[in-house]
Amino acid sequence: MCPSNPYISIGPILAAPGIRAALRAAPARILAVSPIVGGEALKGPAAAMMRQLGQEASAETVARLYHDFLDIFVLDHRDERLIEPLQALGLEVHAVETVMAGPASRVALAGSLLRMLA
């Protein structure tokens, strides 16, 4: 799952009948990348929406929204302190550089994600 807004991008997809159940039953491992880095969204209103809904703007909040069907959760290395709480949800957690500043960092992140799924 891409690092998109969990409320206005991913949420409507997950709310469609049968989607969440299909993800839970999927034979493939499912990986999500957090759109929140250091308490802020890299782009868009996700962090502000979390705060407005009375939630902490964090990668942990995102993981809790998806943990029932995820196998792997990827957060930015700036949020390494969240690894243990997320592992307690039963997730495999990786902290890497998720901020993509250019083509080289995009390729590096894609390679890391593919290795996690292998």
Wavefront OBJ file of the C-alpha trace (Angstrom):
o trace
v 0.000 0.000 0.000
v 1.377 3.302 -1.030
v 2.032 6.128 1.411
v -1.302 7.825 0.733
v -3.773 9.552 3.004
v -5.430 6.806 5.052
v -8.723 8.709 5.255
v -9.390 10.148 1.819
v -7.328 7.863 -0.423
v -7.040 4.418 1.161
v -10.054 4.543 3.497
v -12.719 4.636 0.771
v -11.131 1.634 -0.937
v -11.050 -0.326 2.323
v -14.679 0.625 2.999
v -15.863 -1.022 -0.211
v -17.668 -4.277 0.600
v -15.328 -7.254 0.685
v -12.034 -5.398 0.233
v -10.754 -5.638 3.797
v -11.796 -9.302 4.034
v -10.077 -10.036 0.718
v -6.887 -8.413 1.983
v -7.045 -10.464 5.187
v -7.402 -13.632 3.123
v -4.783 -12.750 0.509
v -2.021 -15.345 0.148
v 0.535 -12.659 -0.717
v 2.303 -10.656 1.943
v 0.925 -7.129 2.219
v 3.190 -4.172 2.869
v 2.297 -0.556 3.617
v 4.506 2.522 3.689
v 3.577 5.237 6.166
v 2.669 8.643 4.728
v 3.538 10.242 8.074
v 7.151 11.084 8.878
v 8.064 12.639 12.200
v 4.453 13.535 12.936
v 3.837 15.293 9.634
v 2.476 14.284 6.256
v 4.984 14.654 3.473
v 2.181 15.954 1.282
v -1.469 16.717 1.829
v -3.759 16.927 4.848
v -3.317 13.497 6.500
v -1.562 14.732 9.656
v -3.996 17.620 10.111
v -6.923 15.247 9.633
v -5.540 12.876 12.271
v -5.249 15.700 14.772
v -8.731 16.996 13.923
v -10.091 13.489 14.574
v -8.401 13.452 17.974
v -5.682 11.037 16.928
v -1.935 11.374 17.101
v -0.394 12.266 13.751
v 2.020 9.370 13.554
v 3.041 6.301 11.629
v 1.631 4.267 14.520
v -1.850 5.693 13.892
v -1.577 4.646 10.248
v -0.424 1.143 11.176
v -3.332 0.713 13.571
v -5.761 1.541 10.747
v -4.356 -1.284 8.612
v -2.866 -3.805 11.040
v -5.651 -6.373 10.633
v -4.526 -7.206 7.089
v -0.893 -6.057 6.951
v 2.156 -8.238 7.223
v 4.835 -5.559 6.886
v 4.758 -1.910 7.900
v 7.458 0.458 6.703
v 8.104 3.727 8.457
v 10.725 6.362 8.019
v 13.942 5.953 9.996
v 13.032 9.172 11.858
v 10.232 7.193 13.522
v 12.316 4.210 14.685
v 11.020 4.701 18.231
v 7.710 3.250 17.017
v 9.131 -0.122 15.980
v 8.392 -1.953 19.245
v 4.795 -0.698 19.649
v 4.080 -1.711 16.055
v 5.679 -5.116 16.489
v 3.299 -5.605 19.426
v 0.479 -5.430 16.835
v 1.991 -8.496 15.172
v 3.584 -6.583 12.309
v 6.995 -6.993 10.768
v 8.323 -3.431 10.940
v 11.152 -1.800 8.997
v 12.557 1.691 9.382
v 14.183 3.053 6.226
v 14.551 6.340 4.397
v 11.080 6.822 2.910
v 11.446 10.422 1.767
v 12.030 10.304 -1.969
v 13.965 13.389 -3.015
v 14.780 12.259 -6.541
v 15.140 9.297 -8.875
v 17.976 7.654 -6.925
v 16.039 7.683 -3.656
v 12.929 6.345 -5.421
v 14.929 3.426 -6.820
v 16.550 2.789 -3.429
v 13.193 2.706 -1.634
v 11.627 0.468 -4.284
v 14.553 -1.945 -3.975
v 14.241 -2.020 -0.190
v 10.514 -2.727 -0.373
v 10.980 -5.528 -2.888
v 13.615 -7.158 -0.682
v 11.229 -6.991 2.295
v 8.596 -8.854 0.290
v 11.010 -11.531 -0.961
l 1 2 3 4 5 6 7 8 9 10 11 12 13 14 15 16 17 18 19 20 21 22 23 24 25 26 27 28 29 30 31 32 33 34 35 36 37 38 39 40 41 42 43 44 45 46 47 48 49 50 51 52 53 54 55 56 57 58 59 60 61 62 63 64 65 66 67 68 69 70 71 72 73 74 75 76 77 78 79 80 81 82 83 84 85 86 87 88 89 90 91 92 93 94 95 96 97 98 99 100 101 102 103 104 105 106 107 108 109 110 111 112 113 114 115 116 117 118
